[in-house]
Amino acid sequence: MILGAITKKQTFAELINQANSMVTGVLHDPLKRSLNVMPSQACFGGVRAGAHSEIIITLLNEDSIGHRITIKPVSDKRIAIQQLEHGVIAPGMIRKISVLIRLGEDEKEDSIKDTL
């Protein structure tokens, strides 16, 4: 940014305004990209009847402040979601969420899709 200011011959005030607009853009981010969710989709593939399949979703706090999360129940009763650790997620800290699919023996083949 400083090299750009030198080559463009920006004044110090213009450089400060540019830096302030970058910070304001980050603070007012409508997408709230402070928590990185990996993977963003849990694709289980084929799941057998009578079997349990589990995927661990990792949340990484990339923000400079701590955050708490609340997991709301999903509408499909075959999906069980459990937060493995509770409390504040400090900056740089990782939390894990378990997503489990339970299919009964008598359930026929079907597609399961829900949003967490």
N, CA, C and O atoms as a Tinker XYZ file with bonds, in Angstrom:
   464  protein
     1  N      0.836000   -1.186000    0.000000    73     2
     2  CA     0.000000    0.000000    0.000000    64     1     3
     3  C      0.881000    1.250000    0.000000    63     2     4     5
     4  O      0.571000    2.241000   -0.662000    81     3
     5  N      1.987000    1.189000    0.754000    73     3     6
     6  CA     2.887000    2.345000    0.797000    64     5     7
     7  C      3.576000    2.530000   -0.548000    63     6     8     9
     8  O      3.724000    3.656000   -1.021000    81     7
     9  N      4.004000    1.415000   -1.174000    73     7    10
    10  CA     4.641000    1.494000   -2.490000    64     9    11
    11  C      3.671000    2.070000   -3.504000    63    10    12    13
    12  O      4.062000    2.868000   -4.356000    81    11
    13  N      2.399000    1.670000   -3.419000    73    11    14
    14  CA     1.380000    2.227000   -4.307000    64    13    15
    15  C      1.202000    3.717000   -4.083000    63    14    16    17
    16  O      0.978000    4.468000   -5.032000    81    15
    17  N      1.300000    4.146000   -2.841000    73    15    18
    18  CA     1.173000    5.575000   -2.538000    64    17    19
    19  C      2.341000    6.354000   -3.105000    63    18    20    21
    20  O      2.166000    7.476000   -3.579000    81    19
    21  N      3.540000    5.770000   -3.062000    73    19    22
    22  CA     4.718000    6.460000   -3.587000    64    21    23
    23  C      4.637000    6.582000   -5.101000    63    22    24    25
    24  O      4.930000    7.642000   -5.654000    81    23
    25  N      4.241000    5.499000   -5.780000    73    23    26
    26  CA     4.177000    5.538000   -7.242000    64    25    27
    27  C      3.026000    6.401000   -7.733000    63    26    28    29
    28  O      3.118000    6.990000   -8.810000    81    27
    29  N      1.945000    6.487000   -6.968000    73    27    30
    30  CA     0.813000    7.322000   -7.365000    64    29    31
    31  C      0.927000    8.731000   -6.812000    63    30    32    33
    32  O      0.119000    9.600000   -7.141000    81    31
    33  N      1.926000    8.959000   -5.976000    73    31    34
    34  CA     2.135000   10.259000   -5.333000    64    33    35
    35  C      0.911000   10.687000   -4.531000    63    34    36    37
    36  O      0.444000   11.821000   -4.643000    81    35
    37  N      0.392000    9.748000   -3.708000    73    35    38
    38  CA    -0.732000   10.064000   -2.846000    64    37    39
    39  C     -0.222000   10.820000   -1.624000    63    38    40    41
    40  O      0.904000   10.621000   -1.168000    81    39
    41  N     -1.076000   11.683000   -1.115000    73    39    42
    42  CA    -0.731000   12.379000    0.118000    64    41    43
    43  C     -0.967000   11.435000    1.294000    63    42    44    45
    44  O     -1.611000   10.396000    1.155000    81    43
    45  N     -0.431000   11.818000    2.458000    73    43    46
    46  CA    -0.600000   11.024000    3.656000    64    45    47
    47  C     -2.080000   10.902000    4.020000    63    46    48    49
    48  O     -2.521000    9.835000    4.447000    81    47
    49  N     -2.848000   11.971000    3.860000    73    47    50
    50  CA    -4.274000   11.963000    4.182000    64    49    51
    51  C     -5.026000   10.999000    3.269000    63    50    52    53
    52  O     -5.927000   10.299000    3.731000    81    51
    53  N     -4.679000   10.947000    2.000000    73    51    54
    54  CA    -5.325000   10.010000    1.078000    64    53    55
    55  C     -5.001000    8.562000    1.451000    63    54    56    57
    56  O     -5.850000    7.676000    1.353000    81    55
    57  N     -3.760000    8.344000    1.877000    73    55    58
    58  CA    -3.346000    7.009000    2.293000    64    57    59
    59  C     -4.118000    6.558000    3.539000    63    58    60    61
    60  O     -4.545000    5.407000    3.620000    81    59
    61  N     -4.295000    7.458000    4.502000    73    59    62
    62  CA    -5.055000    7.150000    5.722000    64    61    63
    63  C     -6.520000    6.884000    5.376000    63    62    64    65
    64  O     -7.113000    5.948000    5.913000    81    63
    65  N     -7.113000    7.685000    4.495000    73    63    66
    66  CA    -8.507000    7.473000    4.083000    64    65    67
    67  C     -8.685000    6.115000    3.419000    63    66    68    69
    68  O     -9.688000    5.436000    3.638000    81    67
    69  N     -7.707000    5.722000    2.604000    73    67    70
    70  CA    -7.773000    4.429000    1.937000    64    69    71
    71  C     -7.704000    3.294000    2.968000    63    70    72    73
    72  O     -8.457000    2.325000    2.871000    81    71
    73  N     -6.817000    3.408000    3.938000    73    71    74
    74  CA    -6.700000    2.384000    4.986000    64    73    75
    75  C     -7.973000    2.318000    5.819000    63    74    76    77
    76  O     -8.432000    1.227000    6.157000    81    75
    77  N     -8.556000    3.479000    6.155000    73    75    78
    78  CA    -9.795000    3.509000    6.935000    64    77    79
    79  C    -10.953000    2.880000    6.175000    63    78    80    81
    80  O    -11.798000    2.215000    6.773000    81    79
    81  N    -11.000000    3.085000    4.868000    73    79    82
    82  CA   -12.087000    2.488000    4.087000    64    81    83
    83  C    -11.936000    0.971000    4.032000    63    82    84    85
    84  O    -12.938000    0.258000    3.977000    81    83
    85  N    -10.690000    0.462000    4.046000    73    83    86
    86  CA   -10.483000   -0.993000    4.074000    64    85    87
    87  C    -10.968000   -1.574000    5.394000    63    86    88    89
    88  O    -11.633000   -2.610000    5.404000    81    87
    89  N    -10.645000   -0.926000    6.501000    73    87    90
    90  CA   -11.067000   -1.404000    7.821000    64    89    91
    91  C    -12.584000   -1.354000    7.930000    63    90    92    93
    92  O    -13.194000   -2.284000    8.457000    81    91
    93  N    -13.205000   -0.278000    7.438000    73    91    94
    94  CA   -14.661000   -0.150000    7.480000    64    93    95
    95  C    -15.312000   -1.247000    6.654000    63    94    96    97
    96  O    -16.345000   -1.788000    7.050000    81    95
    97  N    -14.722000   -1.584000    5.511000    73    95    98
    98  CA   -15.267000   -2.651000    4.679000    64    97    99
    99  C    -15.239000   -3.980000    5.388000    63    98   100   101
   100  O    -16.168000   -4.776000    5.243000    81    99
   101  N    -14.195000   -4.241000    6.152000    73    99   102
   102  CA   -14.096000   -5.499000    6.891000    64   101   103
   103  C    -15.100000   -5.527000    8.043000    63   102   104   105
   104  O    -15.728000   -6.557000    8.286000    81   103
   105  N    -15.258000   -4.409000    8.754000    73   103   106
   106  CA   -16.167000   -4.363000    9.903000    64   105   107
   107  C    -17.629000   -4.494000    9.496000    63   106   108   109
   108  O    -18.440000   -5.030000   10.251000    81   107
   109  N    -17.965000   -4.011000    8.318000    73   107   110
   110  CA   -19.356000   -4.034000    7.866000    64   109   111
   111  C    -19.586000   -5.107000    6.807000    63   110   112   113
   112  O    -20.410000   -4.934000    5.909000    81   111
   113  N    -18.872000   -6.192000    6.914000    73   111   114
   114  CA   -18.999000   -7.298000    5.979000    64   113   115
   115  C    -20.327000   -8.002000    6.216000    63   114   116   117
   116  O    -20.520000   -8.585000    7.282000    81   115
   117  N    -21.266000   -7.967000    5.239000    73   115   118
   118  CA   -22.566000   -8.596000    5.446000    64   117   119
   119  C    -22.494000  -10.117000    5.517000    63   118   120   121
   120  O    -23.424000  -10.740000    6.028000    81   119
   121  N    -21.426000  -10.735000    5.023000    73   119   122
   122  CA   -21.316000  -12.188000    5.042000    64   121   123
   123  C    -20.760000  -12.718000    6.350000    63   122   124   125
   124  O    -20.811000  -13.925000    6.588000    81   123
   125  N    -20.231000  -11.856000    7.205000    73   123   126
   126  CA   -19.677000  -12.249000    8.511000    64   125   127
   127  C    -18.707000  -13.420000    8.360000    63   126   128   129
   128  O    -18.942000  -14.500000    8.903000    81   127
   129  N    -17.631000  -13.206000    7.630000    73   127   130
   130  CA   -16.677000  -14.259000    7.326000    64   129   131
   131  C    -15.691000  -14.513000    8.456000    63   130   132   133
   132  O    -14.546000  -14.880000    8.195000    81   131
   133  N    -16.100000  -14.330000    9.684000    73   131   134
   134  CA   -15.172000  -14.482000   10.793000    64   133   135
   135  C    -14.969000  -15.941000   11.191000    63   134   136   137
   136  O    -13.943000  -16.267000   11.788000    81   135
   137  N    -15.903000  -16.820000   10.883000    73   135   138
   138  CA   -15.757000  -18.245000   11.176000    64   137   139
   139  C    -15.626000  -19.012000    9.866000    63   138   140   141
   140  O    -16.491000  -18.922000    8.995000    81   139
   141  N    -14.549000  -19.759000    9.733000    73   139   142
   142  CA   -14.326000  -20.559000    8.541000    64   141   143
   143  C    -14.852000  -21.964000    8.812000    63   142   144   145
   144  O    -14.385000  -22.632000    9.734000    81   143
   145  N    -15.819000  -22.420000    8.018000    73   143   146
   146  CA   -16.443000  -23.727000    8.190000    64   145   147
   147  C    -15.829000  -24.694000    7.180000    63   146   148   149
   148  O    -15.900000  -24.473000    5.971000    81   147
   149  N    -15.221000  -25.777000    7.695000    73   147   150
   150  CA   -14.560000  -26.741000    6.816000    64   149   151
   151  C    -15.040000  -28.145000    7.151000    63   150   152   153
   152  O    -14.889000  -28.543000    8.305000    81   151
   153  N    -15.592000  -28.908000    6.262000    73   151   154
   154  CA   -16.003000  -28.558000    4.908000    64   153   155
   155  C    -17.302000  -27.764000    4.934000    63   154   156   157
   156  O    -18.063000  -27.834000    5.898000    81   155
   157  N    -17.546000  -27.018000    3.882000    73   155   158
   158  CA   -18.750000  -26.190000    3.842000    64   157   159
   159  C    -19.989000  -27.034000    3.558000    63   158   160   161
   160  O    -21.103000  -26.607000    3.861000    81   159
   161  N    -19.816000  -28.224000    2.981000    73   159   162
   162  CA   -20.909000  -29.164000    2.748000    64   161   163
   163  C    -20.496000  -30.537000    3.251000    63   162   164   165
   164  O    -19.358000  -30.961000    3.055000    81   163
   165  N    -21.410000  -31.217000    3.888000    73   163   166
   166  CA   -21.148000  -32.578000    4.363000    64   165   167
   167  C    -21.810000  -33.549000    3.392000    63   166   168   169
   168  O    -23.022000  -33.756000    3.450000    81   167
   169  N    -21.027000  -34.140000    2.509000    73   167   170
   170  CA   -21.543000  -35.097000    1.529000    64   169   171
   171  C    -21.211000  -36.500000    2.014000    63   170   172   173
   172  O    -20.044000  -36.890000    2.043000    81   171
   173  N    -22.224000  -37.252000    2.390000    73   171   174
   174  CA   -22.025000  -38.579000    2.947000    64   173   175
   175  C    -21.913000  -39.656000    1.879000    63   174   176   177
   176  O    -21.350000  -40.721000    2.133000    81   175
   177  N    -22.437000  -39.396000    0.697000    73   175   178
   178  CA   -22.452000  -40.433000   -0.325000    64   177   179
   179  C    -23.534000  -41.451000   -0.007000    63   178   180   181
   180  O    -24.568000  -41.102000    0.563000    81   179
   181  N    -23.305000  -42.708000   -0.370000    73   179   182
   182  CA   -24.273000  -43.766000   -0.085000    64   181   183
   183  C    -24.206000  -44.203000    1.361000    63   182   184   185
   184  O    -23.128000  -44.502000    1.876000    81   183
   185  N    -25.357000  -44.242000    2.022000    73   183   186
   186  CA   -25.438000  -44.673000    3.423000    64   185   187
   187  C    -26.360000  -45.886000    3.482000    63   186   188   189
   188  O    -27.480000  -45.837000    2.975000    81   187
   189  N    -25.900000  -46.969000    4.096000    73   187   190
   190  CA   -26.688000  -48.193000    4.210000    64   189   191
   191  C    -27.746000  -48.073000    5.294000    63   190   192   193
   192  O    -27.560000  -47.382000    6.296000    81   191
   193  N    -28.838000  -48.747000    5.079000    73   191   194
   194  CA   -29.890000  -48.813000    6.099000    64   193   195
   195  C    -29.357000  -49.587000    7.301000    63   194   196   197
   196  O    -28.689000  -50.608000    7.138000    81   195
   197  N    -29.649000  -49.108000    8.494000    73   195   198
   198  CA   -29.186000  -49.737000    9.720000    64   197   199
   199  C    -27.786000  -49.310000   10.132000    63   198   200   201
   200  O    -27.280000  -49.764000   11.159000    81   199
   201  N    -27.157000  -48.450000    9.352000    73   199   202
   202  CA   -25.793000  -48.005000    9.654000    64   201   203
   203  C    -25.802000  -46.556000   10.125000    63   202   204   205
   204  O    -26.765000  -45.821000    9.909000    81   203
   205  N    -24.714000  -46.165000   10.768000    73   203   206
   206  CA   -24.528000  -44.787000   11.217000    64   205   207
   207  C    -23.329000  -44.221000   10.472000    63   206   208   209
   208  O    -22.287000  -44.871000   10.382000    81   207
   209  N    -23.472000  -43.018000    9.941000    73   207   210
   210  CA   -22.369000  -42.342000    9.259000    64   209   211
   211  C    -22.141000  -40.996000    9.922000    63   210   212   213
   212  O    -23.093000  -40.285000   10.244000    81   211
   213  N    -20.874000  -40.647000   10.127000    73   211   214
   214  CA   -20.545000  -39.411000   10.835000    64   213   215
   215  C    -19.497000  -38.614000   10.062000    63   214   216   217
   216  O    -18.561000  -39.175000    9.492000    81   215
   217  N    -19.675000  -37.297000   10.056000    73   215   218
   218  CA   -18.690000  -36.369000    9.503000    64   217   219
   219  C    -18.441000  -35.301000   10.561000    63   218   220   221
   220  O    -19.374000  -34.807000   11.192000    81   219
   221  N    -17.174000  -34.954000   10.745000    73   219   222
   222  CA   -16.799000  -33.896000   11.677000    64   221   223
   223  C    -16.604000  -32.605000   10.883000    63   222   224   225
   224  O    -15.840000  -32.562000    9.919000    81   223
   225  N    -17.310000  -31.559000   11.305000    73   223   226
   226  CA   -17.168000  -30.236000   10.695000    64   225   227
   227  C    -16.335000  -29.383000   11.640000    63   226   228   229
   228  O    -16.584000  -29.354000   12.846000    81   227
   229  N    -15.351000  -28.691000   11.091000    73   227   230
   230  CA   -14.429000  -27.878000   11.886000    64   229   231
   231  C    -14.739000  -26.401000   11.679000    63   230   232   233
   232  O    -14.904000  -25.949000   10.546000    81   231
   233  N    -14.818000  -25.652000   12.773000    73   231   234
   234  CA   -15.005000  -24.197000   12.730000    64   233   235
   235  C    -13.716000  -23.542000   13.204000    63   234   236   237
   236  O    -13.233000  -23.836000   14.297000    81   235
   237  N    -13.156000  -22.655000   12.387000    73   235   238
   238  CA   -11.943000  -21.923000   12.739000    64   237   239
   239  C    -12.290000  -20.452000   12.861000    63   238   240   241
   240  O    -12.801000  -19.858000   11.912000    81   239
   241  N    -12.021000  -19.853000   14.015000    73   239   242
   242  CA   -12.280000  -18.434000   14.230000    64   241   243
   243  C    -11.135000  -17.632000   13.625000    63   242   244   245
   244  O    -10.028000  -17.618000   14.162000    81   243
   245  N    -11.404000  -16.966000   12.511000    73   243   246
   246  CA   -10.403000  -16.147000   11.834000    64   245   247
   247  C    -10.545000  -14.674000   12.178000    63   246   248   249
   248  O     -9.878000  -13.829000   11.579000    81   247
   249  N    -11.395000  -14.362000   13.125000    73   247   250
   250  CA   -11.633000  -12.981000   13.528000    64   249   251
   251  C    -10.675000  -12.607000   14.655000    63   250   252   253
   252  O     -9.955000  -13.457000   15.178000    81   251
   253  N    -10.674000  -11.346000   15.017000    73   251   254
   254  CA    -9.804000  -10.884000   16.098000    64   253   255
   255  C    -10.514000  -10.884000   17.452000    63   254   256   257
   256  O     -9.909000  -10.537000   18.467000    81   255
   257  N    -11.791000  -11.272000   17.476000    73   255   258
   258  CA   -12.542000  -11.347000   18.720000    64   257   259
   259  C    -13.139000  -12.749000   18.874000    63   258   260   261
   260  O    -13.309000  -13.466000   17.888000    81   259
   261  N    -13.451000  -13.130000   20.092000    73   259   262
   262  CA   -14.043000  -14.438000   20.353000    64   261   263
   263  C    -15.507000  -14.480000   19.957000    63   262   264   265
   264  O    -16.187000  -13.454000   19.959000    81   263
   265  N    -15.991000  -15.669000   19.615000    73   263   266
   266  CA   -17.383000  -15.854000   19.203000    64   265   267
   267  C    -17.966000  -17.071000   19.900000    63   266   268   269
   268  O    -17.246000  -17.983000   20.306000    81   267
   269  N    -19.285000  -17.063000   20.028000    73   267   270
   270  CA   -20.036000  -18.230000   20.489000    64   269   271
   271  C    -20.931000  -18.656000   19.339000    63   270   272   273
   272  O    -21.332000  -17.832000   18.516000    81   271
   273  N    -21.242000  -19.939000   19.283000    73   271   274
   274  CA   -22.148000  -20.426000   18.250000    64   273   275
   275  C    -23.326000  -21.128000   18.910000    63   274   276   277
   276  O    -23.214000  -21.669000   20.010000    81   275
   277  N    -24.447000  -21.106000   18.220000    73   275   278
   278  CA   -25.638000  -21.817000   18.644000    64   277   279
   279  C    -26.070000  -22.707000   17.496000    63   278   280   281
   280  O    -26.256000  -22.241000   16.371000    81   279
   281  N    -26.230000  -23.987000   17.784000    73   279   282
   282  CA   -26.663000  -24.924000   16.760000    64   281   283
   283  C    -28.143000  -25.181000   16.956000    63   282   284   285
   284  O    -28.570000  -25.671000   18.002000    81   283
   285  N    -28.916000  -24.847000   15.944000    73   283   286
   286  CA   -30.358000  -25.060000   16.016000    64   285   287
   287  C    -30.681000  -26.450000   15.471000    63   286   288   289
   288  O    -30.021000  -26.916000   14.542000    81   287
   289  N    -31.684000  -27.114000   16.036000    73   287   290
   290  CA   -32.019000  -28.458000   15.562000    64   289   291
   291  C    -32.508000  -28.432000   14.115000    63   290   292   293
   292  O    -33.151000  -27.478000   13.677000    81   291
   293  N    -32.191000  -29.490000   13.393000    73   291   294
   294  CA   -32.635000  -29.614000   12.006000    64   293   295
   295  C    -33.994000  -30.296000   11.984000    63   294   296   297
   296  O    -34.388000  -30.939000   12.957000    81   295
   297  N    -34.705000  -30.158000   10.881000    73   295   298
   298  CA   -36.064000  -30.698000   10.799000    64   297   299
   299  C    -36.088000  -32.216000   10.596000    63   298   300   301
   300  O    -37.048000  -32.873000   10.999000    81   299
   301  N    -35.056000  -32.776000    9.984000    73   299   302
   302  CA   -34.997000  -34.215000    9.715000    64   301   303
   303  C    -34.501000  -34.958000   10.962000    63   302   304   305
   304  O    -33.396000  -34.691000   11.434000    81   303
   305  N    -35.292000  -35.872000   11.493000    73   303   306
   306  CA   -34.951000  -36.591000   12.732000    64   305   307
   307  C    -33.855000  -37.639000   12.527000    63   306   308   309
   308  O    -33.315000  -38.160000   13.503000    81   307
   309  N    -33.522000  -37.954000   11.281000    73   307   310
   310  CA   -32.451000  -38.915000   11.013000    64   309   311
   311  C    -31.073000  -38.292000   11.165000    63   310   312   313
   312  O    -30.067000  -39.002000   11.194000    81   311
   313  N    -31.024000  -36.970000   11.261000    73   311   314
   314  CA   -29.756000  -36.248000   11.380000    64   313   315
   315  C    -29.578000  -35.808000   12.826000    63   314   316   317
   316  O    -30.451000  -35.151000   13.394000    81   315
   317  N    -28.445000  -36.169000   13.419000    73   315   318
   318  CA   -28.111000  -35.746000   14.786000    64   317   319
   319  C    -26.875000  -34.856000   14.724000    63   318   320   321
   320  O    -25.863000  -35.229000   14.131000    81   319
   321  N    -26.961000  -33.686000   15.334000    73   319   322
   322  CA   -25.855000  -32.739000   15.331000    64   321   323
   323  C    -25.449000  -32.480000   16.773000    63   322   324   325
   324  O    -26.290000  -32.215000   17.632000    81   323
   325  N    -24.145000  -32.561000   17.027000    73   323   326
   326  CA   -23.654000  -32.383000   18.386000    64   325   327
   327  C    -22.390000  -31.529000   18.357000    63   326   328   329
   328  O    -21.454000  -31.798000   17.603000    81   327
   329  N    -22.386000  -30.501000   19.189000    73   327   330
   330  CA   -21.188000  -29.684000   19.369000    64   329   331
   331  C    -20.295000  -30.409000   20.363000    63   330   332   333
   332  O    -20.704000  -30.649000   21.498000    81   331
   333  N    -19.080000  -30.760000   19.953000    73   331   334
   334  CA   -18.209000  -31.569000   20.793000    64   333   335
   335  C    -17.593000  -30.776000   21.943000    63   334   336   337
   336  O    -17.292000  -31.345000   22.993000    81   335
   337  N    -17.401000  -29.464000   21.756000    73   335   338
   338  CA   -16.852000  -28.600000   22.798000    64   337   339
   339  C    -17.714000  -27.346000   22.877000    63   338   340   341
   340  O    -18.236000  -26.885000   21.862000    81   339
   341  N    -17.861000  -26.802000   24.063000    73   339   342
   342  CA   -18.704000  -25.621000   24.249000    64   341   343
   343  C    -17.862000  -24.463000   24.771000    63   342   344   345
   344  O    -16.726000  -24.651000   25.205000    81   343
   345  N    -18.434000  -23.270000   24.722000    73   343   346
   346  CA   -17.762000  -22.088000   25.232000    64   345   347
   347  C    -17.352000  -21.146000   24.107000    63   346   348   349
   348  O    -17.673000  -21.366000   22.938000    81   347
   349  N    -16.643000  -20.105000   24.485000    73   347   350
   350  CA   -16.205000  -19.089000   23.536000    64   349   351
   351  C    -15.134000  -19.671000   22.617000    63   350   352   353
   352  O    -14.241000  -20.393000   23.060000    81   351
   353  N    -15.241000  -19.345000   21.331000    73   351   354
   354  CA   -14.218000  -19.735000   20.361000    64   353   355
   355  C    -13.279000  -18.542000   20.231000    63   354   356   357
   356  O    -13.618000  -17.554000   19.580000    81   355
   357  N    -12.124000  -18.626000   20.832000    73   355   358
   358  CA   -11.147000  -17.536000   20.822000    64   357   359
   359  C    -10.548000  -17.385000   19.426000    63   358   360   361
   360  O    -10.617000  -18.315000   18.623000    81   359
   361  N     -9.954000  -16.213000   19.125000    73   359   362
   362  CA    -9.313000  -16.024000   17.822000    64   361   363
   363  C     -8.254000  -17.097000   17.563000    63   362   364   365
   364  O     -7.403000  -17.368000   18.411000    81   363
   365  N     -8.324000  -17.704000   16.366000    73   363   366
   366  CA    -7.392000  -18.748000   15.993000    64   365   367
   367  C     -7.740000  -20.122000   16.519000    63   366   368   369
   368  O     -7.054000  -21.094000   16.204000    81   367
   369  N     -8.792000  -20.224000   17.315000    73   367   370
   370  CA    -9.176000  -21.491000   17.933000    64   369   371
   371  C    -10.091000  -22.298000   17.005000    63   370   372   373
   372  O    -10.794000  -21.738000   16.164000    81   371
   373  N    -10.065000  -23.616000   17.176000    73   371   374
   374  CA   -10.876000  -24.521000   16.362000    64   373   375
   375  C    -11.894000  -25.215000   17.248000    63   374   376   377
   376  O    -11.575000  -25.626000   18.363000    81   375
   377  N    -13.125000  -25.347000   16.754000    73   375   378
   378  CA   -14.175000  -26.126000   17.409000    64   377   379
   379  C    -14.697000  -27.145000   16.413000    63   378   380   381
   380  O    -14.701000  -26.905000   15.205000    81   379
   381  N    -15.137000  -28.285000   16.929000    73   379   382
   382  CA   -15.620000  -29.356000   16.069000    64   381   383
   383  C    -17.088000  -29.645000   16.335000    63   382   384   385
   384  O    -17.557000  -29.602000   17.472000    81   383
   385  N    -17.804000  -29.943000   15.242000    73   383   386
   386  CA   -19.219000  -30.295000   15.296000    64   385   387
   387  C    -19.381000  -31.643000   14.606000    63   386   388   389
   388  O    -18.876000  -31.848000   13.502000    81   387
   389  N    -20.083000  -32.557000   15.259000    73   387   390
   390  CA   -20.326000  -33.883000   14.708000    64   389   391
   391  C    -21.695000  -33.908000   14.038000    63   390   392   393
   392  O    -22.697000  -33.526000   14.642000    81   391
   393  N    -21.730000  -34.363000   12.777000    73   391   394
   394  CA   -22.985000  -34.540000   12.047000    64   393   395
   395  C    -23.135000  -36.041000   11.801000    63   394   396   397
   396  O    -22.309000  -36.654000   11.125000    81   395
   397  N    -24.194000  -36.622000   12.355000    73   395   398
   398  CA   -24.398000  -38.062000   12.306000    64   397   399
   399  C    -25.717000  -38.357000   11.603000    63   398   400   401
   400  O    -26.736000  -37.728000   11.889000    81   399
   401  N    -25.692000  -39.321000   10.680000    73   399   402
   402  CA   -26.911000  -39.775000   10.010000    64   401   403
   403  C    -27.201000  -41.191000   10.495000    63   402   404   405
   404  O    -26.346000  -42.072000   10.419000    81   403
   405  N    -28.407000  -41.395000   10.991000    73   403   406
   406  CA   -28.853000  -42.710000   11.468000    64   405   407
   407  C    -30.031000  -43.174000   10.621000    63   406   408   409
   408  O    -31.072000  -42.518000   10.581000    81   407
   409  N    -29.866000  -44.284000    9.960000    73   407   410
   410  CA   -30.957000  -44.853000    9.162000    64   409   411
   411  C    -31.394000  -46.163000    9.795000    63   410   412   413
   412  O    -30.565000  -47.011000   10.126000    81   411
   413  N    -32.694000  -46.321000    9.959000    73   411   414
   414  CA   -33.231000  -47.559000   10.507000    64   413   415
   415  C    -33.193000  -48.678000    9.473000    63   414   416   417
   416  O    -33.023000  -48.430000    8.280000    81   415
   417  N    -33.352000  -49.907000    9.945000    73   415   418
   418  CA   -33.326000  -51.078000    9.056000    64   417   419
   419  C    -34.471000  -51.053000    8.044000    63   418   420   421
   420  O    -34.317000  -51.520000    6.915000    81   419
   421  N    -35.607000  -50.513000    8.448000    73   419   422
   422  CA   -36.786000  -50.546000    7.589000    64   421   423
   423  C    -36.886000  -49.350000    6.640000    63   422   424   425
   424  O    -37.822000  -49.283000    5.843000    81   423
   425  N    -35.958000  -48.418000    6.705000    73   423   426
   426  CA   -36.026000  -47.228000    5.848000    64   425   427
   427  C    -35.552000  -47.560000    4.451000    63   426   428   429
   428  O    -34.529000  -48.219000    4.264000    81   427
   429  N    -36.310000  -47.093000    3.469000    73   427   430
   430  CA   -35.943000  -47.344000    2.087000    64   429   431
   431  C    -34.983000  -46.248000    1.599000    63   430   432   433
   432  O    -34.765000  -45.249000    2.284000    81   431
   433  N    -34.430000  -46.450000    0.433000    73   431   434
   434  CA   -33.474000  -45.493000   -0.128000    64   433   435
   435  C    -34.163000  -44.153000   -0.349000    63   434   436   437
   436  O    -35.281000  -44.081000   -0.860000    81   435
   437  N    -33.476000  -43.112000    0.044000    73   435   438
   438  CA   -34.046000  -41.780000   -0.065000    64   437   439
   439  C    -32.890000  -40.782000   -0.053000    63   438   440   441
   440  O    -31.758000  -41.138000    0.274000    81   439
   441  N    -33.175000  -39.564000   -0.403000    73   439   442
   442  CA   -32.164000  -38.516000   -0.377000    64   441   443
   443  C    -32.392000  -37.649000    0.871000    63   442   444   445
   444  O    -33.523000  -37.275000    1.180000    81   443
   445  N    -31.318000  -37.344000    1.569000    73   443   446
   446  CA   -31.399000  -36.497000    2.759000    64   445   447
   447  C    -30.676000  -35.203000    2.462000    63   446   448   449
   448  O    -29.515000  -35.216000    2.053000    81   447
   449  N    -31.350000  -34.086000    2.663000    73   447   450
   450  CA   -30.725000  -32.786000    2.444000    64   449   451
   451  C    -31.293000  -31.817000    3.459000    63   450   452   453
   452  O    -32.510000  -31.672000    3.575000    81   451
   453  N    -30.403000  -31.145000    4.204000    73   451   454
   454  CA   -30.829000  -30.184000    5.214000    64   453   455
   455  C    -29.744000  -29.131000    5.381000    63   454   456   457
   456  O    -28.619000  -29.305000    4.911000    81   455
   457  N    -30.084000  -28.052000    6.043000    73   455   458
   458  CA   -29.141000  -26.955000    6.268000    64   457   459
   459  C    -28.901000  -26.804000    7.753000    63   458   460   461
   460  O    -29.836000  -26.812000    8.554000    81   459
   461  N    -27.628000  -26.667000    8.113000    73   459   462
   462  CA   -27.238000  -26.485000    9.520000    64   461   463
   463  C    -26.930000  -25.023000    9.732000    63   462   464
   464  O    -26.577000  -24.621000   10.840000    81   463
